[in-house]
């Protein structure tokens, strides 16, 4: 168990030290189409101040198409922001003006799930249930 925990701690350190990617015009082409874990946060902020952590089988599709460009049914975080008083277009502007994303590619679905749960339990993002 200690070995597994150490492995996830190492992955978490890689995630939170990765280059923060802005929600800008280059986002679509900067994101890989591989599966992985992603962390959304306001910039600047401390690594402990996450807004949302999620997993996906396609980082580009999930982050760009669903979260940034999609409607409220396309992504949990967007739906929660709209329910908190952000109209859909304002949520999009909020991401572009205030947020950054970090991600870690993880190809194995099972490992993504385990690491997502671990990351949520450590970072306690504001909009994850």
HELIX and SHEET records of a PDB file:
HELIX    1   1 UNK A    2  UNK A   17  1                                  16    
HELIX    2   2 UNK A   27  UNK A   30  1                                   4    
HELIX    3   3 UNK A   59  UNK A   60  1                                   2    
HELIX    4   4 UNK A   61  UNK A   68  3                                   8    
HELIX    5   5 UNK A   76  UNK A   83  1                                   8    
HELIX    6   6 UNK A   88  UNK A   98  1                                  11    
HELIX    7   7 UNK A  109  UNK A  123  1                                  15    
SHEET    1   A 4 UNK A  21  UNK A  22  0                                        
SHEET    2   A 4 UNK A  99  UNK A 105 -1                                        
SHEET    3   A 4 UNK A  36  UNK A  42 -1                                        
SHEET    4   A 4 UNK A  50  UNK A  56 -1                                        
END                                                                             
